[in-house]
Amino acid sequence: MRKKSMDELQRKTVAEFQNAEKVPIVIVLDNVRSMHNVGSVFRIADAFLISSIYLCGYTPVPPHREINKTALGATETVAWKYFATTAEAIDDLQYQGFEIWAVEQTHDSLMLNEIDWPGDEKIALIFGNEVSGVEDSILSRCKGSIEIPQAGMKHSLNISVAAGIVCWEFLRSTINVKR
C-alpha cells in the first residue's frame, strides 16, 4: 500500500481555507477544561470546514502552546470567538438564526443516527464540560439534545472524540469525500 504524497492530498492553503465556503455549523465549547480537547476540536473544525468555534466560560483560548500541540495550525484557519458565558454565546447564535442543540445524554435526547440534517440549516452544537457535561441552564435553552448511540458499559466519550463523530455524521451525506 502506497502512502499519498502531499500533492495527492490536495490540502488547502490557509488563504484557500479562509476563503472556502464553510459548513453552517458552529461548535460551542461549554466550560471545557482540557487544552488538548480544545486543540483537537480546532482540528476537527478545520477537517470538516466548520464555520467557527465558540469558546465559553473557562474554556482555554488560543494562543497557547498546549492548544497548538493538538491543533497543529488549525487555530490559524478556523474562526473562533470567546464568550464569558455560554448563555451569551447562545444569544449571539440565536440572533444569527442558528438552531441550538446540545450533545448530551438526556431523558429525551435524539439518537445521532436518527437525525436528518438537510445540510443548509444553521446549527450550533454545544459540547459540555468533560465531567459535568452541558449545564442544565444551557440545556433548557436548546431545541433538544443529541446522543451518540453506544453499546459498551461506559456510555461516555472524550469530548473531542464526540465532536468528531457528531460533525462527521452531520456532514457525511452533504460533502463529497475524495478517495
C-alpha positions in Angstrom: 0.0 0.0 0.0 1.5 3.3 -1.1 1.1 6.4 1.0 -0.3 9.5 -0.7 2.0 12.4 -1.5 1.3 16.0 -0.2 0.2 16.9 -3.8 -2.3 14.0 -3.9 -3.8 15.0 -0.6 -4.9 18.3 -2.2 -4.6 20.3 1.0 -5.8 23.9 1.1 -3.5 26.7 1.9 -4.5 29.0 4.8 -5.9 31.6 2.3 -7.8 28.9 0.4 -9.3 27.6 3.7 -10.3 31.0 4.9 -12.0 31.8 1.5 -13.7 28.4 1.2 -17.4 28.0 1.7 -17.9 26.8 5.3 -20.5 24.3 6.6 -23.1 26.2 8.6 -22.2 24.6 11.9 -20.8 26.3 15.0 -19.2 24.2 17.7 -19.7 25.6 21.1 -17.5 24.5 24.0 -19.2 25.0 27.3 -16.6 25.2 30.1 -14.3 22.6 28.6 -11.1 22.3 30.7 -8.6 20.5 28.6 -6.4 22.4 26.2 -5.8 19.2 24.3 -9.6 18.8 23.8 -9.8 22.4 22.6 -6.9 21.9 20.2 -8.5 18.6 18.9 -11.8 20.4 18.3 -10.0 23.0 16.2 -8.5 20.2 14.1 -12.0 18.7 13.7 -13.4 22.1 12.6 -10.6 22.5 10.1 -11.1 19.0 8.7 -14.8 19.5 8.1 -14.8 23.2 7.1 -17.0 24.1 10.2 -17.8 27.8 10.2 -16.5 28.6 13.6 -15.9 27.6 17.2 -17.3 29.5 20.3 -15.2 29.1 23.4 -17.2 29.8 26.6 -16.5 30.3 30.3 -13.3 28.9 31.5 -12.6 27.0 28.2 -9.0 27.9 27.3 -8.4 30.1 24.2 -5.5 30.3 21.7 -2.8 31.2 21.5 -1.4 28.6 23.9 1.3 26.0 23.5 -0.9 23.1 24.8 -3.8 24.0 22.4 -1.4 24.4 19.5 0.2 21.0 20.3 -3.0 19.2 19.2 -4.5 21.9 16.9 -1.5 21.6 14.5 -2.1 25.1 13.0 -5.9 24.9 12.9 -6.1 27.9 15.3 -4.8 29.9 12.3 -7.5 28.7 9.9 -10.7 28.2 12.0 -12.6 31.3 13.0 -13.4 31.4 16.8 -14.9 33.7 19.4 -14.7 33.8 23.1 -17.8 34.4 25.4 -17.7 34.9 29.2 -20.8 32.6 29.4 -22.4 30.0 27.1 -25.7 31.9 27.6 -24.1 34.9 25.8 -22.9 32.7 23.0 -26.4 31.3 22.6 -27.9 34.8 22.5 -25.4 35.6 19.7 -26.2 32.4 17.8 -30.0 32.8 18.1 -29.6 36.4 16.8 -27.9 35.0 13.7 -30.6 32.4 13.2 -28.9 29.3 14.4 -30.8 26.3 15.8 -29.1 25.3 19.1 -28.6 21.6 20.0 -26.7 20.1 23.0 -24.6 17.0 22.5 -25.6 15.3 25.8 -27.3 12.2 27.2 -30.7 13.3 28.5 -34.1 11.5 29.0 -35.4 12.8 25.7 -32.3 13.0 23.6 -32.4 12.1 20.0 -30.0 9.4 18.7 -27.4 10.9 16.4 -28.1 8.3 13.7 -31.8 9.3 13.6 -31.3 13.0 12.8 -31.8 14.1 9.3 -29.9 17.4 8.7 -30.5 18.9 5.2 -27.0 20.5 5.2 -28.1 24.1 4.7 -29.6 24.8 8.1 -27.5 26.9 10.5 -26.9 24.7 13.6 -24.9 25.1 16.8 -23.7 22.1 18.6 -22.9 22.5 22.3 -20.3 20.2 23.9 -20.1 20.4 27.7 -17.5 20.0 30.4 -15.6 16.7 30.5 -17.0 15.8 33.9 -20.4 17.5 34.3 -21.5 17.9 30.7 -23.7 20.7 29.4 -25.0 22.8 32.2 -28.8 22.4 32.9 -29.4 26.1 32.4 -27.9 25.7 28.9 -29.9 22.5 28.1 -33.1 24.4 28.8 -32.3 26.9 26.0 -31.6 24.2 23.4 -34.0 22.8 20.8 -33.0 19.4 22.1 -30.2 17.0 22.9 -28.3 14.7 20.6 -26.9 11.5 21.9 -24.3 9.2 20.3 -25.5 5.6 20.4 -23.1 3.5 22.4 -23.1 -0.2 23.1 -20.4 -0.6 25.8 -20.6 -0.2 29.5 -19.2 3.4 30.0 -21.5 5.3 27.6 -19.1 8.2 27.7 -16.7 9.6 25.1 -13.9 12.1 25.3 -15.3 15.5 24.1 -13.0 15.7 21.1 -13.9 12.1 20.0 -17.6 13.0 20.4 -17.2 16.2 18.4 -15.5 14.3 15.6 -18.3 11.7 15.5 -21.1 14.2 15.5 -19.5 16.5 12.9 -18.8 13.6 10.6 -22.4 12.3 11.0 -23.9 15.7 10.2 -21.7 16.1 7.2 -21.2 12.7 5.6 -24.2 12.9 3.3 -23.6 16.5 2.3 -19.9 16.5 1.3 -18.0 14.7 -1.4 -15.1 13.0 0.2 -12.4 12.2 -2.4 -10.5 8.9 -2.1 
